[in-house]
Amino acid sequence: MINIRQKTRTRVLDFIIYILLATLGILWVLPICYLLYTAFRVTPSTGIINTLIPENLQLGFGNFTRLFRDTMFAVWLKNTLIVSFSSCAITTAFVLMVSYALSRLRFRLRKSIMNVLLVLGMFPGFMSMIAVYFILKAMGLTNSLVALILVYSGSAALSYYICKGFFDTIPRAMEEAAILEGASQPTVFLKVVLPLAKPVIVYTVLTSFIAPWCDFIFVNTIISEREKYTVSLGLYKLINAEKSGFNENFTVFCAGATIVGAIIVTLFMSMQNYYVEGVTSGAVKG
C-alpha cells in the first residue's frame, strides 16, 4: 500500500510539474509567434494587433521589403556586423590570453588581481556610461564605430573565470612535453592548448558577439548620427519617429527584429554543443 501511495504521489507531482512547464513554455513561445506573425502579416494597417487570434490570416514579405526600401536597415545591419565581429575578435583574444596567463603563471599578487577582476565584473557596465562618454568625447571618438568597439572590448579581461577554469582542466604534462621538444611558450599556447580549448573558444566567441549585437544603452549614448546606428538603436528610432509614430512602423519593426533574432538563433543552434561543453567544463575547476 505504501509503494502504491508513493507511486501515486509521484505521478501526481510529475503531472503538476509537466503542466507547469507546458504553461511556461506556451507563455514563452507566444510573444515569438506574435512577433513572427506581425512581421509577415499582410494588412492595410501597420499598427499593433489587438486580438490574439487574427480574423484574416494573410502572410507575405511586404514588411521586409519596406524595411530595406524605406529605412537604412541594411546600413544599420552592416554597422552592427562590423562592431560585433571586431569586438568579438578582440575580446576573444584578450580573454584567452589573460585566462591562460592566470591559469599557468604564478606571480606576485596573482590572487589579488583575480579577485579584483572578479569583483569589477559584477558591476553593470552602464554604471560607467557617463564617464566613458566624456572620455570618448575628449578623444574625439564619439559618433564612430571605433568607439563602440573600444567600449565593448575594453572590459574583456573581466570575463576570464570560465576560460581559466577550462585551462585548469588541461593537463600540464602535454605542455611540458612540448617544451621539452623545443617549443616556446607562445607555440605551446597556439598549437597545443588552443586546439584542445575549442569548446571554451566557441563559448567566448558567442558571449562576446551577442553583447554588442544586442546592446542599446551604449549605442544610444555614443552614437547620434543616423548613418552610424546599429540595428538596436535604428529600430528603436524607427518606432519612435516624430512624424510616423509607433503604429505606422510597428510591423516593419517586427520584421527587423525577426531578422536580428534569426541571426542570433542560427548562430547559437549551430554551435550549441560546443557552447554547453565550454560552460560545463569551465565550471569544473576555479
C-alpha positions, 0 to 999 in steps of 0.5 A, a space after each residue: 500500500 505504501 509503494 502504491 501511495 508513493 507511486 501515486 504521489 509521484 505521478 501526481 507531482 510529475 503531472 503538476 510539474 509537466 503542466 507547469 512547464 507546458 504553461 511556461 513554455 506556451 507563455 514563452 513561445 507566444 510573444 515569438 509567434 506574435 512577433 513572427 506573425 506581425 512581421 509577415 502579416 499582410 494588412 492595410 494597417 501597420 499598427 499593433 494587433 489587438 486580438 490574439 487570434 487574427 480574423 484574416 490570416 494573410 502572410 507575405 514579405 511586404 514588411 521586409 521589403 519596406 524595411 530595406 526600401 524605406 529605412 537604412 536597415 541594411 546600413 544599420 545591419 552592416 554597422 552592427 556586423 562590423 562592431 560585433 565581429 571586431 569586438 568579438 575578435 578582440 575580446 576573444 583574444 584578450 580573454 584567452 590570453 589573460 585566462 591562460 596567463 592566470 591559469 599557468 603563471 604564478 606571480 606576485 599578487 596573482 590572487 589579488 588581481 583575480 579577485 579584483 577582476 572578479 569583483 569589477 565584473 559584477 558591476 553593470 557596465 552602464 554604471 560607467 556610461 557617463 564617464 566613458 562618454 566624456 572620455 570618448 568625447 575628449 578623444 574625439 571618438 564619439 559618433 564612430 564605430 571605433 568607439 563602440 568597439 573600444 567600449 565593448 572590448 575594453 572590459 574583456 579581461 573581466 570575463 576570464 573565470 570560465 576560460 581559466 577554469 577550462 585551462 585548469 582542466 588541461 593537463 600540464 604534462 602535454 605542455 611540458 612535453 612540448 617544451 621539452 621538444 623545443 617549443 616556446 611558450 607562445 607555440 605551446 599556447 597556439 598549437 597545443 592548448 588552443 586546439 584542445 580549448 575549442 569548446 571554451 573558444 566557441 563559448 567566448 566567441 558567442 558571449 562576446 558577439 551577442 553583447 554588442 549585437 544586442 546592446 542599446 544603452 551604449 549605442 544610444 549614448 555614443 552614437 547620434 548620427 543616423 548613418 552610424 546606428 546599429 540595428 538596436 538603436 535604428 529600430 528603436 528610432 524607427 518606432 519612435 519617429 516624430 512624424 510616423 509614430 509607433 503604429 505606422 512602423 510597428 510591423 516593419 519593426 517586427 520584421 527587423 527584429 525577426 531578422 536580428 533574432 534569426 541571426 542570433 538563433 542560427 548562430 547559437 543552434 549551430 554551435 550549441 554543443 560546443 557552447 554547453 561543453 565550454 560552460 560545463 567544463 569551465 565550471 569544473 575547476 576555479 
